[in-house]
């Protein structure tokens, strides 16, 4: 999973590992696999119910 996966460094990480099973997460529908506001604890819990267990988390989301 790559948070902030719709733009910039997050999008580049997703592109680099595109041959693997990568889930991009962000706030802009259409740019990512899953939409989630990672500052909302309840939304993150719901996201993990959908995605399941992770092997790797790239915690790249930032505030602009």
N, C-alpha and C positions, 0 to 999 in steps of 0.2 A: 504494500500500500504506500502511495506517495501522496501526502497532503500537499495542497498547493500545486497539484499536478496539472492545472490547466494553462499555466503561463510560466515563463522564465525558466529558472533552474529546475523547478518541478516537472515542467513539460519536457525539458532536456533529459532528465533522469528517466522519465517514462519512455522516451524515444530510445534511449540507450539500452534499456532492458525490455524493449518491445517484444522480443522473442520469448520472453518468460511470461508467466501469469502475473501481470501487474494491474492493480486497481488504482486508478487516479481519482483523487478526491479533491473537491473544491466547491466554490460557491456559485459558479456560473454554469448553468445547465447548457449542454451542448459542447462544452470543452472538456468534460471529465466523465468518468464512468459512474460515479456516485456523487450526488450533491449533498453537502453537509457543512454546517457552520461548526467548525471544530472548537469554537469558544463556548458552545452549548453542550454541557455534559450529557444531558438527556438525548440530544441528537446523535452524539458520538456513541452512546450505548446502543441506540437503535441501529446505527451503521454497523457496529460489530455483530449484531444479531443477523444482519443481512450477509455480511462478508464472511463471518466466521473467524477461525483462528488464523493468525499471521505467522509467517516465518521472518519477515523483515518489515520494519516500518521506517520510512523516510519522512521524518516530521519536519516538513519544509514550509508549512503554511506561515505566513507572516502578515503583519498589519502595515498597510500602506498609508 
